[in-house]
Amino acid sequence: QVQLVESGGGLVQPGGSLRLSCTFSGAMFSIYDMDWYRQAPGKQRELVASITNGGTTKYTDSVKGRFYISRDNAKNTVLLQMNSLKPEDTAVYLCHGLSIITRRDYWGQGTQVTVSS
């Protein structure tokens, strides 16, 4: 079955950087559009960044110029490079994959990112 496993979260000071990684298995990664979402306590889940199977990227306004999403189809991974982190970036970050063929989607378990001094 399809599995998504995130890693790379942690505690970082404001202005710092983290790189999240999502490892995909169980299906053909190259036919999946991939996203990073985040969910902070008491808030709705928010789409942070997307990358299509062809490599087209989109970002929510609050992270433009700070976060960068990329994918490596040979390694079945999607990365989220997060720079200039702010306390409001604190959340659980979740990896999401959507098959462009079947339209079935899958979620990872999430990784905690905490931005605090």
N, C-alpha and C positions, 0 to 999 in steps of 0.2 A: 504494500500500500504506500501511498505518497506520504512522505514525512518531511517536515521542515524543522530544522534545529538551529536556533539562534545562539550566538555567543558574542562576547565582546563588551557587554555592559559593565557598569561599575560606578564608582564614585569619582567625580572629577570636579575641580574648582571652576568657577566661572571664568570664561575665556579659554578654557582648555579644549582638548580634542579627544574623541573616541572614534573607533572604527568598529561597527557592528558587522557581523558576518552571518549569513543564513545558508546552511547547507541543505540541498534538496536531494531527495532520493526516491526511488520507487516508480519513476515515470520519465518520459523524455523531457528534460528540462527546457530544451530549446523551443518548445511549443507553449511555454507558459509565460504570460505577462506576470511580472513580479512587483510587489509593493511593500513598503514599510508603513505600518500604522503605529500610532502611539495612543496610550490611554493613561491619563492622569487620574488620581483619586477624585471621585465626584464629578468627573467630566466625561463627555461622550468620546468614543473612539474617533480618532482623527487620522485621515490619510495624509502622510508626510511626504512621500516620494514614490514615484512609479517609474518602471522601465518596461517597455514592451518587449516582446520576443525579438523584435528587430532592433532594439537599442534606443528607441525614442524615450526621452525622460521628461518628467513633469514634477513640479514641487509645489507644496503649499506656500503661500506668500511669506509666512513667518520664518521659513528656513532658506529661502532663496539667497544664494550667494554664500551660504554657510555650510549647507549639507550637499553631498554629492552621492548619487546612487550609481552603481555600476554592476555589471554582471560578467561572469566568466563561464561561458557555456561548456568549455572543456573541463572545468572543475565543478560544475553544477552548483555554483555559489553566486549569491548576490550580496553586495557590500553596501553599507551606508557609512560614508565618511562624514563625521560631524565635527565641525570646527566652530570656534568662537561660541562655545556653549553658554547658555544662559540658564538661570534657575527655572525659568518657565519651560525649559526643555525636559525637565524631570518628568519621567513617565515610564511605564512598561512599553517597550518597543516590540512590535509583533511583525513577523514576516508573513506575507500572504501571497499565494500563487493561484492564478486563474488559467485554466486550459483554454487556449483559443479554439480548440476543436470541440470539446465536450461542454465547455462553460462550467465545469465543476471547479470548485475552489477549495483551498486547503489553508490551514493556519498553523503557525508554529506556536510554541508554548509561551514565548515572550522572554525578554531579557530586561532587567531593571537598569535604567540610567538615572543617576541622581547627580544633579549639579548643585553644589553647595560649598561654601567656604567654611 
